[in-house]
Amino acid sequence: MPKRKGNMKTLNDIKRYLQPNAILVMTKCSCGNKLLGKKRKVVKTQTNGVYFVDPENPTSKPSFLEFPKASLLECDNKYIRIYEAGKRKLTQEEDIIKKGYEKIRSKKQEEIDIMTDGSTSYWQEKGYYQKQNAEYLMGTITQKGMKYDYNTGLVRDNKVKGELSLEYEITN
């Protein structure tokens, strides 16, 4: 059984602890998982996550828990918490980039695109954001762990803790 010495503060500390036979209990899950409140036993570790089984049914199919970016993980020696990426306001630089595109944007071309295949405006916008190394500000792809959300005007950023996604209690 793994031994916990001191506080587990880093992702590497947690990885060292979550070795085969470690037992955890899922105490919170944002998606209402059926395993809520059940014990989970680590059966295999990888650099990017761990495999769990039900300790009462060791032949059950293992489930995989992928480790998130360290900024989205928290551990206080009693609980391991995994968070969703949070949303933040645009930085000053991002705001300047967004406003720069608005200055060159062609509303006339967008009207033409509505009647045709719509690709001219898309490629113009994509090219602009590529030159700025900020394609995530288009809101269509995730780049460097970030993606612009047109509905809120915020950037989803995996360096920012959002809502709690999963919580496991460390039982041993």
Order of alpha helices (4+ residues) and beta strands (2+ residues): alpha-beta-beta-beta-beta-beta-beta-alpha-alpha-alpha-beta-beta
